[in-house]
């Protein structure tokens, strides 16, 4: 029996942004499985195991022919359903018993989601509810980083915004983050970590977004959703405008959206973005906002990759958990419980 992975199966993960997927196959390893995704002529997306069933050459190196893929090694042609359409010898009848695994795919919230696990159980209703990304009155955009660290470390990072004071000092960090009390709670399959900072100076990033001087009330509400999504309700409102931790549309409000897709035990795909409900009809602002956010997350990427290397270099040491880490700790516990709940199925698959 193989060792149990640290990620959930029978669930949806983000494979790509919608704009990343063209007619040319895109190779991406998801939860240890080499996959490729491409669009058919009608625009729908195909997800397929990235290995020719003949000699295992990556099919992503192959040639598109209509909606089909022809392996670049010996010319085996496979349809979008993964079934052989033409054999290497042109006079040989296709053997429809030759096929490659395909995966359930669904597009939602500008993202291409792939189901990892039993294809028959793939229900689009189980895709995490990233409501601001598709709601009227909001606009949404983001980017992608390949990060050389365990996806759980990124979840730890996003569920503990104390690090902003030091890691992001030039953009969104400020000392008041360390002074504000934290509230952490678990509701069903979600973990919340909230912080309310009234009557403070806005950091550079939010002062620019608000477009005015003066004291503000600032909030951060981190929400973890299975299998590996973190949404962070953030923003500022002028002090006295009436904003509260529960109701805060008086100023500038954004929803940071982070989807971590495991690649291997030590690497993951990081899909980041922000939905906002202000200046929604300004594409130039959207582009500048995205560039700023990308710079902030690049700082996280560099730090977490260094942390991963340090963990590997210190195998006799373990991560410590302080009070500021309770959001990440609870998220990890929730993932572990969900994995254990499905353990009998996993044992049958790996025995």
ABEGO torsion letter per residue (X at the ends): XBBBBABBBGBBBBABBAAABBABBBBBBBGGBBBBBBBBAAGBBBBBBBBBAAAGBBAAABBBBEABBBBAAAGBBBBAAGBBABBABAABBBBAABBBBBBBBBBBGGBBBBBBEBAAABBAAABBBBAAAABBGBBBBBBBBBBBBBAAAAAAAAABAAAAAAAAAAAABBAAAAABBBBBBBBEABBBBBBBBBGBBBBAAAAAAAGBBEBBBBBBBBBBBOABBBBBBBEBBBBGAGBBAABBAABBBBBBBBBBBBABAABBBBBBBBBBABGAABAAAAAAAAAAAAAAAAAAAAAAAAAAAAAAABAABBBBBBAAAAAAAAAAAAAAAAAAAAAAAAAAAAX
